[in-house]
Each structure stands twice: as C-alpha cells, then as structure tokens.
Amino acid sequence: MLKNRFSVKFSIILLLVLFLCSISGLGEIYAKDAPGVSASVNKKSFSPGESGVITISFKTGSKVKIPKDPGVTIEITSGNIQGNGVQDYSGGDGDYIDGSKVRYNFTVPSDAAPGSSLTVSGTVGYGYCTVSDGVCKLANKQFSVKIRIK
C-alpha cells in the first residue's frame, strides 16, 4: 500500500512538471519580439535638391521572414525631406521580401544649408512571420538616420 501511494504521488508530480514545462515552452513560442530595424543612406553626403535612398533593414532571426503582403509602410515624422515612396519589392520568388530590406526614395530640400545635416526619423510598419509554424504578426518600429549636406 505504501508503494502505491508513492507511485501515485510520483505520477502526479511528474505530470505537474511536464504540464508546467509545456506551458513555459508555449510562452516562448508566442512571445517572440518583432524584428528590429536599422536605417542607412546610399551615400555619405548629398547636395541640396539631390535624390537619395534610405535602406530599411529588418533584423530577423533565421526562422523569421518579412512577407510582401501586407505591404511595408514608411512614414517620415521629422527631417524635412521630400519622400518619394517605397521602391517596388514585389518581384522575386515566394511570399517574402528578398534580403529583408526595403528602400525608400527621398529628395533633399533644395534650400538645405551646405555643411549641415538633417536627422530623418520615422516609423516603419510591417508584418513578420515565423516560417516554421506560419504565425504572422504586425509591428511598427521607429528609425532614424542622419543625412549630411555637401
């Protein structure tokens, strides 16, 4: 009889431990943070009125990809540049953006003071998917990049 009680207690404890382990594992799966973003420009400096490109790079893990749909949106919140929109990234194979990068065309104001710099800030909205299970979520991240004027 003592052996049966020990066996039952051991089984209950084992089931409880397994249950708690499975819950904590699920928490890790669903608690994935959105990929971060970084921004860079295509040249070291720009002349007033010149066009340029801001490249937004997504810092994804090996099993996370940025889908083409929903589209990536970029909103410039400061920096006094004329935004000309996101370059077309719909080409290529599959449902995901090649290289996890998008490019945003802009024009430096024609009245920008030579020798100065502009700090361009904004928000990028995008989707991200875990490839292994197909779970997709939406995110918004802030970015900032400095543009030097010749």
Secondary structure as GFF3:
##gff-version 3
##sequence-region A 1 150
A	DSSP	alpha_helix	2	30	.	.	.	ID=ss1
A	DSSP	beta_strand	36	41	.	.	.	ID=ss2
A	DSSP	beta_strand	45	46	.	.	.	ID=ss3
A	DSSP	beta_strand	51	59	.	.	.	ID=ss4
A	DSSP	beta_strand	64	65	.	.	.	ID=ss5
A	DSSP	beta_strand	73	78	.	.	.	ID=ss6
A	DSSP	beta_strand	82	86	.	.	.	ID=ss7
A	DSSP	three_ten_helix	98	100	.	.	.	ID=ss8
A	DSSP	beta_strand	101	107	.	.	.	ID=ss9
A	DSSP	beta_strand	117	130	.	.	.	ID=ss10
A	DSSP	beta_strand	136	149	.	.	.	ID=ss11
###
